[in-house]
């Protein structure tokens, strides 16, 4: 494990070995910025997908309830 001159890494340090794009990305701030941007975009896409799935389930439940009345 790498260490700084004073010991361990500081609190909140990001280890970039297993991140999206870390294997082929440009090293430095621009690469880190692009990786964070991609991660945020992926998180938004996942959230939208979850919401759409929940809406479909709620619609089906509503149709079942109205059909029973």
RODO-2510 file (C-alpha; in nm, 4 decimals, decimal comma):
residues 69
     n   res          X          Y          Z
     1     x     0,0000     0,0000     0,0000
     2     x     0,1394     0,3363    -0,0938
     3     x     0,1960     0,5925     0,1753
     4     x     0,2593     0,9634     0,1841
     5     x     0,5625     1,1067     0,3605
     6     x     0,3571     1,1466     0,6782
     7     x     0,1907     0,8039     0,6740
     8     x    -0,1416     0,6830     0,5339
     9     x    -0,3547     0,8484     0,2688
    10     x    -0,5741     1,1351     0,3824
    11     x    -0,9455     1,0969     0,4608
    12     x    -1,1590     1,0874     0,1474
    13     x    -0,8752     0,9752    -0,0801
    14     x    -1,0072     0,8105    -0,3976
    15     x    -0,8333     0,4921    -0,5046
    16     x    -0,8630     0,4958    -0,8835
    17     x    -0,7559     0,1396    -0,9652
    18     x    -1,1047    -0,0100    -1,0028
    19     x    -1,2887     0,2910    -1,1432
    20     x    -1,4585     0,3312    -1,4809
    21     x    -1,2013     0,4227    -1,7437
    22     x    -0,9008     0,3900    -1,5162
    23     x    -0,7266     0,1384    -1,7426
    24     x    -0,7272     0,3484    -2,0603
    25     x    -0,7774     0,7000    -1,9312
    26     x    -0,5306     0,9868    -1,9428
    27     x    -0,3522     1,0176    -1,6105
    28     x    -0,4119     1,3411    -1,4251
    29     x    -0,6888     1,5839    -1,3509
    30     x    -0,8540     1,5604    -1,6915
    31     x    -0,8775     1,1815    -1,6684
    32     x    -1,0161     1,1980    -1,3162
    33     x    -1,2669     1,4639    -1,4208
    34     x    -1,3852     1,2543    -1,7169
    35     x    -1,4157     0,9432    -1,5000
    36     x    -1,6250     1,1246    -1,2390
    37     x    -1,8436     1,2645    -1,5180
    38     x    -1,8992     0,9143    -1,6595
    39     x    -1,9797     0,7753    -1,3145
    40     x    -2,2379     1,0479    -1,2545
    41     x    -2,3974     0,9897    -1,5956
    42     x    -2,4167     0,6155    -1,5253
    43     x    -2,5755     0,6793    -1,1846
    44     x    -2,8391     0,9052    -1,3442
    45     x    -2,9168     0,6422    -1,6079
    46     x    -2,9543     0,3756    -1,3397
    47     x    -3,1850     0,5988    -1,1363
    48     x    -3,4041     0,6737    -1,4382
    49     x    -3,4245     0,3032    -1,5166
    50     x    -3,5290     0,2232    -1,1569
    51     x    -3,7981     0,4919    -1,1608
    52     x    -3,9379     0,3658    -1,4912
    53     x    -3,9544     0,0088    -1,3566
    54     x    -4,1364     0,1278    -1,0430
    55     x    -4,3830     0,3253    -1,2557
    56     x    -4,4619     0,0151    -1,4614
    57     x    -4,5205    -0,1892    -1,1459
    58     x    -4,7449     0,0786    -0,9955
    59     x    -4,9424     0,1049    -1,3189
    60     x    -5,0013    -0,2708    -1,3205
    61     x    -5,1135    -0,2652    -0,9568
    62     x    -5,3493     0,0228    -1,0280
    63     x    -5,5003    -0,1614    -1,3257
    64     x    -5,5536    -0,4711    -1,1085
    65     x    -5,7222    -0,2672    -0,8359
    66     x    -5,9521    -0,0820    -1,0746
    67     x    -6,0424    -0,4083    -1,2470
    68     x    -6,1468    -0,5592    -0,9160
    69     x    -6,3865    -0,2752    -0,8298
***
